[in-house]
Amino acid sequence: MTAEFAVGAKVVHPHHGAGTVICISQKGLGERRRTYYVIETLVPEMTLMVPVGRADDCGLRLAESTGMLLDMLTTCADSDVKLQHDFRKRRDAIGIQICSGEFETVAEAVHHLRCLREERRLSETDRRMLDRGTDLLVSEFAISSGIGISAAEKRVDDVLSGGAVAA
């Protein structure tokens, strides 16, 4: 079943983060025409075109509510972390989690990397995965709650650090 998104919908692309559908456009080459969702993303700021017929295949979904996101972040922050010390296994597992684009799964990966960072200095690969995962969390939180990126970064960091959650 293909999800349909209206202009103005707050959506999340698993690889490019959260954004807003700014229009639905048709593009063509010769006789072949396709309809696209044109999405402005927050982090990084860019315009993304997703074929309407492939939106489900690429994992495009509606952004979750702010309350749901806070609940997921709190659950992750409160969970015990059992770190995989084998670099390759950890990298592969966390990479899969981040590529899923699912907020709760990405939050879990970010929480694991933050815990690892407390134990020791992160490798360049771990640091990039932490940055990418954090960007995905922050962009969805910002678009859901209607706040700016800086405020969303602080809020996500506060909750994952075990700080108080205020709606």
N, C-alpha and C positions, 0 to 999 in steps of 0.2 A: 504494500500500500504506500503510495507516495504522499508525503506530508506536503501540505500547501501552506505557504506563508504569505501573509498580506504585506503590503507596503507599510513600513513602520514597525514590523515585528522585530522583537529582540531575539536574535538567534546566535547559536554557537557553532562554529566550524571546528572540528577536532584538531586541526593543525594550525589554524590561523586565529583562533580565539573568538571572542564575542564581537558582535556588531549589529547594525540595524539594516534591515532591507530598505534601501532607499528608492528602488524602483524595480519593475519587472520589465525586461527589455528583450526584443527579438533581434538576433544577429544572424547573418547568413553569409554563405559563400556559394555563389552560383545559385542553383535551385534549392539547395538545402538550407532551411532556416531552423534555428533553435531558440527556445525561450530560456532566459537566464534570470536568476535572482541577482541583482546588483547590491552588494553588501559593503557598507563602510565599516571596517573593523577599528577597534580601539588601540590594541597593542599587538603588533605594530599598526600604525595608522596607514591604511591602504584601502583600495577599492578591489573587491573580490567579485568575480562572476562565477556563479555556480549554475550549471544547467538544471532547470526545473526537474527534468526527468531523472536526474542523477543525484538529487538532493539526499535521498535516503541512503544511496550507496556510499556517498562520501561522509555520511554521519551528521549532516546538518540537522540541528534540533533547536527547539525553543529554549531560551534561557530559563533556568529555574527561578523560583521566587526567592527573595532575599532571606526570608525566614528559613526556607529549606536549605539554602546555602550555609547559613549560620549554624544550623543543626548539624550539617555534614562536617563543617570545619571543627566544631566542638567535639564531635564524636572522634574525629581523627586526632585532635590534640590530646584527648583523654585516653587514647589507646596506647597499650604497651607496644614497643617496637622491638622486633627481633631482627637484628641486622644480618644480612648475608655478607660475610667478609670476603668471599671470593669475588674479585672485581668483575670478572666477565659475567658471572651469573647475576650479580646485583645490577650491573649495567643493562643487561638484557631484560630483566624483570621490570626495572624501573622505566626503561624505554618503552616497553609495551604498555605500562600503566599510563604514562604521559601521552602516548599516541592514541589512547582510547578516546580522549577528549571528554570523558565522563567526569564531572566535577569531583565526585567522591573518590574516584580512583586516582585522579591526578592529585587531590589533596593528600591522599595516603602516601603517594610517592614523594611529594614535597615534604611531608612530615618525616618520612624515613631519612631523606637527605639532610634535613635540618638536624635530626638527631645525630647522624653521622658527622656532621660539621662540628657538633659539640665535642665529639670524641677526638677528632683529628682534622687536619687541613684536608679539604676536598681536592680530589684530582681535577684536572681541567674538564674532563668529561662529566664528572659528577656536578661540578659547578655550572656547566652549561645546561645540564638537565634540570638542576634546581632553578636556574633563571627562567628557563622555558616553562616549566611547570608553574612557577609563581606567576609568570605573565598570563598564563591561561586562567588561573584562579582569579587574579586581580581583574582581568578584563570582564569575566562573567559577573563577578561581584559588582563591579562598577556599573555595568549596563543594567543589571537587575535592580540595584538600589538607587540608580539615578545620581550617583555621586562621582566625583572626579577620580582619576587614576591615583593620584597621591593619597587621597583619603581612603580609597579602596585598599591600597598597599598597606597603609597603616592598620586598617581594620583587620585584614587577613592576617597580618603579622601578629597583631595583638591576640587574636583568637587562637592561632596556632601556637603562640607562646604561653597559652593557658590563661590569658587575660579574661576579664569579664566580658560577657556578651550582652550588649544592649540592643534591642530591636531598633 
